[in-house]
Amino acid sequence: MTSEMNIELDEVLQPPMANGEVIFEEPWQGRVFGMAVALSRAEVFMWSEFQQSLIDVVGDWDRWAAARQADEIGTYQYYEHFSKALNKLLVEKSLLSEQDYSTRVAEFSARPHGHDHSH
């Protein structure tokens, strides 16, 4: 892998953007995006592998949504899919077990709002 990395995503898989900048509504969204880019740049996985994982996750959601009524679906949560794709890839590459992932999700979910801010 070269030092130059193309982190482009197909138009359908593009993150929310405004004026050419990626938009994050919550801090965790920026963190998961940054982790995916950093892990790819560190050659933990190829960006194309992450793209395929995201394509798979979004495809699963599309199939699920197609079988539902509009009021059952809710809003499309891009970063939920992005996070799921990253976690799926890390499990597939045996860098994280399903159990470790579930444990970490439970631990992080139990943290109170603002737990990591002293101000």
C-alpha positions as CSV (number, residue, x, y, z in Angstrom):
1,M,0.0,0.0,0.0
2,T,1.4,3.4,-0.9
3,S,1.5,6.4,1.5
4,E,-1.1,8.1,-0.6
5,M,-4.5,6.5,0.1
6,N,-7.7,7.2,-1.6
7,I,-10.5,7.2,1.0
8,E,-13.2,8.0,-1.5
9,L,-16.5,6.2,-1.1
10,D,-19.0,5.6,-3.9
11,E,-21.6,8.3,-4.1
12,V,-24.2,6.1,-2.5
13,L,-21.9,5.4,0.4
14,Q,-20.7,8.9,0.9
15,P,-20.9,10.3,4.5
16,P,-23.1,13.3,5.1
17,M,-21.3,16.3,3.7
18,A,-21.7,20.1,3.4
19,N,-19.3,22.4,1.5
20,G,-17.0,19.5,0.8
21,E,-16.6,18.7,4.5
22,V,-17.8,15.5,6.3
23,I,-20.5,16.3,8.8
24,F,-20.7,14.6,12.2
25,E,-23.7,15.2,14.5
26,E,-22.2,13.3,17.5
27,P,-18.6,13.0,18.6
28,W,-18.6,9.2,18.3
29,Q,-19.3,9.6,14.6
30,G,-16.1,11.5,14.0
31,R,-14.2,9.0,16.1
32,V,-15.4,6.0,14.2
33,F,-14.7,7.7,10.9
34,G,-11.2,8.6,12.1
35,M,-10.6,5.1,13.4
36,A,-11.5,3.6,10.0
37,V,-9.2,6.0,8.2
38,A,-6.3,5.5,10.7
39,L,-6.6,1.7,10.7
40,S,-6.5,1.7,6.9
41,R,-3.5,4.1,6.8
42,A,-1.8,1.9,9.3
43,E,-2.4,-1.0,6.9
44,V,-4.5,-3.0,9.3
45,F,-6.8,-3.4,6.3
46,M,-7.1,-2.0,2.8
47,W,-9.6,0.8,2.3
48,S,-11.2,-1.3,-0.4
49,E,-11.9,-4.0,2.2
50,F,-13.7,-1.4,4.4
51,Q,-15.6,-0.2,1.4
52,Q,-16.8,-3.7,0.7
53,S,-17.8,-4.2,4.3
54,L,-19.8,-1.0,4.2
55,I,-21.4,-2.1,0.9
56,D,-22.4,-5.4,2.5
57,V,-23.8,-3.7,5.6
58,V,-25.8,-1.1,3.6
59,G,-27.1,-3.9,1.3
60,D,-28.3,-5.9,4.3
61,W,-30.1,-2.8,5.6
62,D,-31.6,-2.1,2.2
63,R,-33.0,-5.7,2.0
64,W,-34.3,-5.4,5.5
65,A,-35.9,-2.0,4.8
66,A,-37.5,-3.2,1.5
67,A,-39.4,-5.8,3.5
68,R,-40.9,-3.2,5.9
69,Q,-43.5,-0.5,5.8
70,A,-42.2,3.0,5.7
71,D,-43.2,3.8,9.2
72,E,-41.3,0.8,10.5
73,I,-37.9,1.8,9.0
74,G,-37.1,5.0,10.7
75,T,-34.4,7.3,9.4
76,Y,-31.3,6.1,7.6
77,Q,-28.4,6.2,10.1
78,Y,-25.3,6.5,8.0
79,Y,-22.8,6.3,10.9
80,E,-24.5,3.3,12.4
81,H,-23.9,1.5,9.2
82,F,-20.3,2.8,9.0
83,S,-19.6,1.6,12.6
84,K,-21.2,-1.7,11.9
85,A,-19.1,-2.1,8.8
86,L,-15.9,-1.3,10.7
87,N,-16.7,-3.7,13.5
88,K,-17.7,-6.4,11.0
89,L,-14.3,-6.1,9.3
90,L,-12.4,-6.1,12.5
91,V,-14.1,-9.3,13.6
92,E,-13.6,-10.9,10.1
93,K,-9.9,-10.1,10.4
94,S,-9.8,-11.6,13.9
95,L,-8.7,-8.3,15.4
96,L,-11.8,-8.2,17.6
97,S,-14.0,-11.1,18.8
98,E,-17.8,-10.9,18.7
99,Q,-17.7,-11.2,22.5
100,D,-15.2,-8.4,22.9
101,Y,-17.3,-6.2,20.7
102,S,-20.5,-7.0,22.6
103,T,-18.8,-6.3,25.9
104,R,-17.3,-3.0,24.7
105,V,-20.6,-1.8,23.3
106,A,-22.3,-2.6,26.7
107,E,-19.5,-0.8,28.6
108,F,-19.6,2.3,26.4
109,S,-23.4,2.4,26.4
110,A,-23.4,2.4,30.2
111,R,-21.2,5.5,30.5
112,P,-23.0,8.6,31.5
113,H,-23.3,11.5,29.0
114,G,-20.2,13.7,29.2
115,H,-18.2,11.1,31.1
116,D,-15.0,12.0,29.3
117,H,-15.2,15.8,29.8
118,S,-14.0,17.5,33.0
119,H,-15.5,20.9,32.2
